């Protein structure tokens, strides 16, 4: 999948979504050969950087982040979208330390209960469910697997499979 296709997919998805734990897309500006996405700025940065700076999370922080992340991912699933690249680098924190899921460039719309993926290597290997390593049918379960890896990362303060 080329970069233009990823950007178009992200635009399509984010134009449909309105949820407090999914990054907001405000505007799309096309100028000459470039496409600019105007999105909300989240001052807290990536959850990954927060973990690197603070180490393993306190239970109350982890619980709050996980409820917010799963709320955003559940919203995706209820709208027939599988994220496929859920990881700490794709969770941003706002100035009030609220988590928001971002980067829908390789997300897929699904028809009915399963989707078929030809691009099986889409995603970040350390967070990927085993079924993503082979072309075939996948479901929301791949995001649930990634969520579990993300939980492990937050509770240990370690990079998965480091």
N, C-alpha and C positions, 0 to 999 in steps of 0.2 A: 504494500500500500504506500503510495507516495504522499508527500507532505500536504499537497493540495487536497487530496481525498480525506486525510485526517482532519484538516481544518474544516472542510465542508461538513463532515460528519459531526464534529463538535458543535458547529453552529446550529445544525439541524436539531440536535438534542437539546442544547441549552436554550434555544428559542421556545421549546415546548415546556421546559421545566421551570417551576416556581416552587422552591422549597427552602426553608431556612438553613438547611445543612448541605446545600448544593450551591456552588459559586454562581453568582448572577452575571449574566451577559447583558450589557446595557445597549451596545450598538455594534454593528459591523460596518466598517468603512473599507470600500474598495477603491484603491488609487493606483492607476497604471497596472503593474503586474503584482502588486502587493495587496494582501487582505489583512486588515487590522481588527482585532477583537478588543472592544472596550469592555473590560470586566471590572467587577468590584476589586478594590485593593484591600488585601488582608494583611494588616501590619504585623501579625504574629508570625508570619512565615510558615514554612513547612513543619509538619509534625516531626518529620525526620530530624530536622535541625534542633527542635525542642528536645528530642530524646538524646541527641548527641551532647547537647549542652547540660541537661539535667540528669542523664542516666535513666535508670528505670523509674517509671512513674509512680507517684503515690497512688494508693488504691482509689481515693476519691477523685483524683484527676483522671485516672484511667477510666473509671466508671462513667464519668461525665462525657469524656471524649467518645467512648464506645457507644453510648446511647445516641449521641449525635450522629456518629458515622453510620451506625446501623439504620438510623432513621432516614438518612439520605439515600443509602443503598437500597433500603426497602422501597422507597419512593420510586427509584429507578426500576426495580423489579415489577412493581405494580403498573408501571407504564411500559412494560415489555422491553426494557433495556438491560443488557448485561454489561457491566463496566469493563471487565476483563483485565484491568490493570490497577486494582486497588492495592495501594502501598502507602507507606508513611510520607513519601514524597508527593503523593497525590491527595493529601489531606492538608488543607491550609487552616491556619488559626487566625481569627480576627483579634482586634485589640482587647476584647473581653474574653479571650481564650475559648471561643466557640469554634468547633471544628466544622469545616465545609469540604465536601468531596469536590475534586476538580479533575481536569484532564480526561475528557471523554473522546479523545481522538481515535481510540481503537475499540470503543464501545460498539455493541451490535444490537440492532433491533431484532427481536425474535418473533416468529410467527408461532402462535399456539404455545407449545410447551418446550420445544427444543430449537436450537439453531445449529446450522452446520457451518463450520469454519474451515476454510481452505488454508488460511494463513495461520497455521497452528503455532508459530513461534511469536505471535503477538503477545506482548506483555513483558513482565520482568521475571526471569526464571526463578529467583528465590521466593517469589510470592505466588507462583503459578500452580494451579491444581494440575495433577498428573494428566488429566484428559486433554489439557491444552497443548501437550507436547506431541499429540498425534491428531491429524485431521479427522474430523468426525463430528458427532453431535454433542453439544454442551448445553448446560442450563445455568440457572442462577447459582447452582452449587459451586461453580468456579469462583464466584465472588465470596461465598461463605468460606471456602478454603482460604482465600487470600486474607479474609478478615481474621481467621484463626492465626495465621502467620503474623499479622499485624498485632494481634493481642500478645503473642509470644514476645515480639520485639519490644513492645511497651513495658511488659512486666519484667523483662530481663535487661533491657537497655542495650542489647546486643543486635548487630546487624544479622539478619537471617542467613544461615549457612556461611557465616563469616569465617 
